[in-house]
Amino acid sequence: MKFKLLIIGVVALTMSFSPLYAAGAESAAGEKVKVVETAVSTIEATVEAVDHETRMVTLKGPDGKSVTIEVQDHVKNFAQVEVGDVLSIDYIESIEIQVLEPGVIQPGATAVVAAAKAKPGQKPGVVAVQEVAVATTIVAIDKDTQMVTLKGASGETKTVKARNPENLAKVKVGDNVLITYSAALGVSVAKKTAEK
């Protein structure tokens, strides 16, 4: 549970440092369309064998298959890994698209990366979060073909097909579009819990 709380904390911290995200959040009242899609994946494997000298670990996946891997030197606290430990990998990916009134945000892009590692003496673990926010302006809308042309800060344009054509009735040329992509990866090792 601590691990999942750490992911949530790092995501919240990352979003608070993103200037484009903050600008969009403050102007929610001027928001016209908002689409959010999120995917979450979790994989667990049990440590079947570990050689601390050669840094080789054999993991057994949920499908019963085993794989042996070499753990790189940058993985700290490797000496804490024991047979029976459970390796858990959580991956969260999200994209948010907001259409805002003209002038709410300025076209541009920002990226933020944050990471946290296990403390000395703990089982190995890491959480890494990346967020990329791109602000654009709608310069053309073709409702017949359901295409929208967006213009970035550099003047470059990109034409995309609307995933939900009904939303085209809610937007107009000049509106701002904020696209925020977030990804979080968490890897942790924990002792296997006793089965009831």
Secondary structure as a PSIPRED ss2 file (coil, helix, strand):
# PSIPRED VFORMAT (PSIPRED V4.0)

   1 M C   1.000  0.000  0.000
   2 K H   0.000  1.000  0.000
   3 F H   0.000  1.000  0.000
   4 K H   0.000  1.000  0.000
   5 L H   0.000  1.000  0.000
   6 L H   0.000  1.000  0.000
   7 I H   0.000  1.000  0.000
   8 I H   0.000  1.000  0.000
   9 G H   0.000  1.000  0.000
  10 V H   0.000  1.000  0.000
  11 V H   0.000  1.000  0.000
  12 A H   0.000  1.000  0.000
  13 L H   0.000  1.000  0.000
  14 T H   0.000  1.000  0.000
  15 M H   0.000  1.000  0.000
  16 S H   0.000  1.000  0.000
  17 F C   1.000  0.000  0.000
  18 S C   1.000  0.000  0.000
  19 P H   0.000  1.000  0.000
  20 L H   0.000  1.000  0.000
  21 Y H   0.000  1.000  0.000
  22 A H   0.000  1.000  0.000
  23 A H   0.000  1.000  0.000
  24 G H   0.000  1.000  0.000
  25 A H   0.000  1.000  0.000
  26 E H   0.000  1.000  0.000
  27 S C   1.000  0.000  0.000
  28 A H   0.000  1.000  0.000
  29 A H   0.000  1.000  0.000
  30 G H   0.000  1.000  0.000
  31 E E   0.000  0.000  1.000
  32 K E   0.000  0.000  1.000
  33 V E   0.000  0.000  1.000
  34 K E   0.000  0.000  1.000
  35 V E   0.000  0.000  1.000
  36 V E   0.000  0.000  1.000
  37 E E   0.000  0.000  1.000
  38 T E   0.000  0.000  1.000
  39 A E   0.000  0.000  1.000
  40 V E   0.000  0.000  1.000
  41 S E   0.000  0.000  1.000
  42 T E   0.000  0.000  1.000
  43 I E   0.000  0.000  1.000
  44 E E   0.000  0.000  1.000
  45 A E   0.000  0.000  1.000
  46 T E   0.000  0.000  1.000
  47 V E   0.000  0.000  1.000
  48 E E   0.000  0.000  1.000
  49 A E   0.000  0.000  1.000
  50 V E   0.000  0.000  1.000
  51 D E   0.000  0.000  1.000
  52 H C   1.000  0.000  0.000
  53 E C   1.000  0.000  0.000
  54 T C   1.000  0.000  0.000
  55 R C   1.000  0.000  0.000
  56 M E   0.000  0.000  1.000
  57 V E   0.000  0.000  1.000
  58 T E   0.000  0.000  1.000
  59 L E   0.000  0.000  1.000
  60 K E   0.000  0.000  1.000
  61 G C   1.000  0.000  0.000
  62 P C   1.000  0.000  0.000
  63 D C   1.000  0.000  0.000
  64 G C   1.000  0.000  0.000
  65 K C   1.000  0.000  0.000
  66 S E   0.000  0.000  1.000
  67 V E   0.000  0.000  1.000
  68 T E   0.000  0.000  1.000
  69 I E   0.000  0.000  1.000
  70 E E   0.000  0.000  1.000
  71 V C   1.000  0.000  0.000
  72 Q C   1.000  0.000  0.000
  73 D C   1.000  0.000  0.000
  74 H C   1.000  0.000  0.000
  75 V C   1.000  0.000  0.000
  76 K C   1.000  0.000  0.000
  77 N C   1.000  0.000  0.000
  78 F H   0.000  1.000  0.000
  79 A H   0.000  1.000  0.000
  80 Q H   0.000  1.000  0.000
  81 V C   1.000  0.000  0.000
  82 E C   1.000  0.000  0.000
  83 V C   1.000  0.000  0.000
  84 G C   1.000  0.000  0.000
  85 D C   1.000  0.000  0.000
  86 V E   0.000  0.000  1.000
  87 L E   0.000  0.000  1.000
  88 S E   0.000  0.000  1.000
  89 I E   0.000  0.000  1.000
  90 D E   0.000  0.000  1.000
  91 Y E   0.000  0.000  1.000
  92 I E   0.000  0.000  1.000
  93 E E   0.000  0.000  1.000
  94 S E   0.000  0.000  1.000
  95 I E   0.000  0.000  1.000
  96 E E   0.000  0.000  1.000
  97 I E   0.000  0.000  1.000
  98 Q E   0.000  0.000  1.000
  99 V E   0.000  0.000  1.000
 100 L E   0.000  0.000  1.000
 101 E C   1.000  0.000  0.000
 102 P C   1.000  0.000  0.000
 103 G C   1.000  0.000  0.000
 104 V C   1.000  0.000  0.000
 105 I C   1.000  0.000  0.000
 106 Q C   1.000  0.000  0.000
 107 P C   1.000  0.000  0.000
 108 G E   0.000  0.000  1.000
 109 A E   0.000  0.000  1.000
 110 T E   0.000  0.000  1.000
 111 A E   0.000  0.000  1.000
 112 V E   0.000  0.000  1.000
 113 V E   0.000  0.000  1.000
 114 A E   0.000  0.000  1.000
 115 A E   0.000  0.000  1.000
 116 A E   0.000  0.000  1.000
 117 K E   0.000  0.000  1.000
 118 A C   1.000  0.000  0.000
 119 K C   1.000  0.000  0.000
 120 P C   1.000  0.000  0.000
 121 G C   1.000  0.000  0.000
 122 Q C   1.000  0.000  0.000
 123 K C   1.000  0.000  0.000
 124 P C   1.000  0.000  0.000
 125 G E   0.000  0.000  1.000
 126 V E   0.000  0.000  1.000
 127 V E   0.000  0.000  1.000
 128 A E   0.000  0.000  1.000
 129 V E   0.000  0.000  1.000
 130 Q E   0.000  0.000  1.000
 131 E E   0.000  0.000  1.000
 132 V E   0.000  0.000  1.000
 133 A E   0.000  0.000  1.000
 134 V E   0.000  0.000  1.000
 135 A E   0.000  0.000  1.000
 136 T E   0.000  0.000  1.000
 137 T E   0.000  0.000  1.000
 138 I E   0.000  0.000  1.000
 139 V E   0.000  0.000  1.000
 140 A E   0.000  0.000  1.000
 141 I E   0.000  0.000  1.000
 142 D E   0.000  0.000  1.000
 143 K C   1.000  0.000  0.000
 144 D C   1.000  0.000  0.000
 145 T C   1.000  0.000  0.000
 146 Q C   1.000  0.000  0.000
 147 M E   0.000  0.000  1.000
 148 V E   0.000  0.000  1.000
 149 T E   0.000  0.000  1.000
 150 L E   0.000  0.000  1.000
 151 K E   0.000  0.000  1.000
 152 G C   1.000  0.000  0.000
 153 A C   1.000  0.000  0.000
 154 S C   1.000  0.000  0.000
 155 G C   1.000  0.000  0.000
 156 E C   1.000  0.000  0.000
 157 T E   0.000  0.000  1.000
 158 K E   0.000  0.000  1.000
 159 T E   0.000  0.000  1.000
 160 V E   0.000  0.000  1.000
 161 K E   0.000  0.000  1.000
 162 A C   1.000  0.000  0.000
 163 R C   1.000  0.000  0.000
 164 N C   1.000  0.000  0.000
 165 P H   0.000  1.000  0.000
 166 E H   0.000  1.000  0.000
 167 N H   0.000  1.000  0.000
 168 L H   0.000  1.000  0.000
 169 A H   0.000  1.000  0.000
 170 K H   0.000  1.000  0.000
 171 V C   1.000  0.000  0.000
 172 K C   1.000  0.000  0.000
 173 V C   1.000  0.000  0.000
 174 G C   1.000  0.000  0.000
 175 D C   1.000  0.000  0.000
 176 N E   0.000  0.000  1.000
 177 V E   0.000  0.000  1.000
 178 L E   0.000  0.000  1.000
 179 I E   0.000  0.000  1.000
 180 T E   0.000  0.000  1.000
 181 Y E   0.000  0.000  1.000
 182 S E   0.000  0.000  1.000
 183 A E   0.000  0.000  1.000
 184 A E   0.000  0.000  1.000
 185 L E   0.000  0.000  1.000
 186 G E   0.000  0.000  1.000
 187 V E   0.000  0.000  1.000
 188 S E   0.000  0.000  1.000
 189 V E   0.000  0.000  1.000
 190 A E   0.000  0.000  1.000
 191 K C   1.000  0.000  0.000
 192 K C   1.000  0.000  0.000
 193 T C   1.000  0.000  0.000
 194 A C   1.000  0.000  0.000
 195 E C   1.000  0.000  0.000
 196 K C   1.000  0.000  0.000
